[in-house]
Amino acid sequence: MQKQKILDRIKKVFQTNVANTSDLSDVYLGIHFKKIVSLDSLALLRIMVALEKEFKIKFDLDSLGEVFRDIHTIETYILSKE
């Protein structure tokens, strides 16, 4: 699948699951999730589950810390699963 299309789908998942939409611009810029206050562990869990459903994949629990650093590391992971 086209890389931009995947990124657009990831962004849509974030739009649906991020409570504070003002933080979305930071997400899209690739800011580390730990620096975005509204992205606590519960929010990231909701996003992970939504991404698994959207892309019909399962995240490797052992590598979540590396995968869920920013939107681009998530994109790279999803591209590797195709």
C-alpha positions as CSV (number, residue, x, y, z in Angstrom):
1,M,0.0,0.0,0.0
2,Q,1.1,3.5,-0.7
3,K,3.1,5.1,2.2
4,Q,1.0,8.4,2.2
5,K,-2.2,6.4,2.3
6,I,-1.0,4.5,5.4
7,L,0.0,7.7,7.1
8,D,-3.4,9.3,6.3
9,R,-5.2,6.2,7.9
10,I,-2.9,6.5,11.0
11,K,-3.8,10.2,11.3
12,K,-7.5,9.3,11.1
13,V,-7.1,6.8,13.9
14,F,-5.4,9.5,16.0
15,Q,-8.2,12.1,15.2
16,T,-10.8,9.7,16.4
17,N,-8.9,8.7,19.6
18,V,-7.1,11.8,20.9
19,A,-9.2,13.7,23.4
20,N,-7.2,17.0,23.1
21,T,-7.3,17.7,19.4
22,S,-4.9,20.6,19.8
23,D,-2.2,18.0,20.3
24,L,-2.8,16.5,16.9
25,S,-0.4,18.9,15.2
26,D,2.4,17.7,17.5
27,V,1.5,14.1,16.7
28,Y,1.6,14.9,12.9
29,L,5.0,16.7,13.3
30,G,6.5,13.5,14.7
31,I,7.0,14.8,18.3
32,H,7.8,12.0,20.7
33,F,4.6,10.8,22.4
34,K,6.1,11.2,25.9
35,K,6.2,15.0,25.3
36,I,2.5,15.2,24.4
37,V,0.5,15.5,27.6
38,S,-2.8,14.1,26.4
39,L,-1.2,10.9,25.2
40,D,-1.1,9.0,28.4
41,S,-0.9,5.2,28.6
42,L,-4.7,4.7,28.3
43,A,-4.9,6.9,25.2
44,L,-2.1,5.0,23.6
45,L,-3.8,1.7,24.4
46,R,-7.0,2.9,22.7
47,I,-4.9,4.0,19.7
48,M,-3.1,0.7,19.5
49,V,-6.3,-1.3,19.5
50,A,-7.8,1.0,16.9
51,L,-4.7,0.7,14.7
52,E,-4.8,-3.1,15.0
53,K,-8.4,-3.1,13.8
54,E,-7.8,-0.6,11.0
55,F,-4.8,-2.4,9.6
56,K,-5.7,-5.9,10.7
57,I,-2.4,-6.4,12.4
58,K,-1.1,-7.2,16.0
59,F,1.5,-5.2,17.7
60,D,4.4,-7.1,19.2
61,L,4.1,-6.3,22.9
62,D,7.8,-6.6,23.4
63,S,8.5,-3.8,21.0
64,L,5.7,-1.4,21.9
65,G,8.1,1.1,23.5
66,E,10.1,1.4,20.3
67,V,7.0,1.4,18.0
68,F,5.0,3.9,19.9
69,R,7.6,6.7,20.0
70,D,6.0,8.8,17.3
71,I,3.7,8.6,14.3
72,H,6.5,7.8,12.0
73,T,7.7,4.8,14.0
74,I,4.1,3.5,13.9
75,E,4.1,4.0,10.2
76,T,7.4,2.1,9.7
77,Y,6.0,-0.8,11.8
78,I,2.8,-1.0,9.8
79,L,4.7,-0.9,6.5
80,S,6.9,-3.7,7.7
81,K,3.8,-5.9,8.3
82,E,2.6,-5.7,4.7
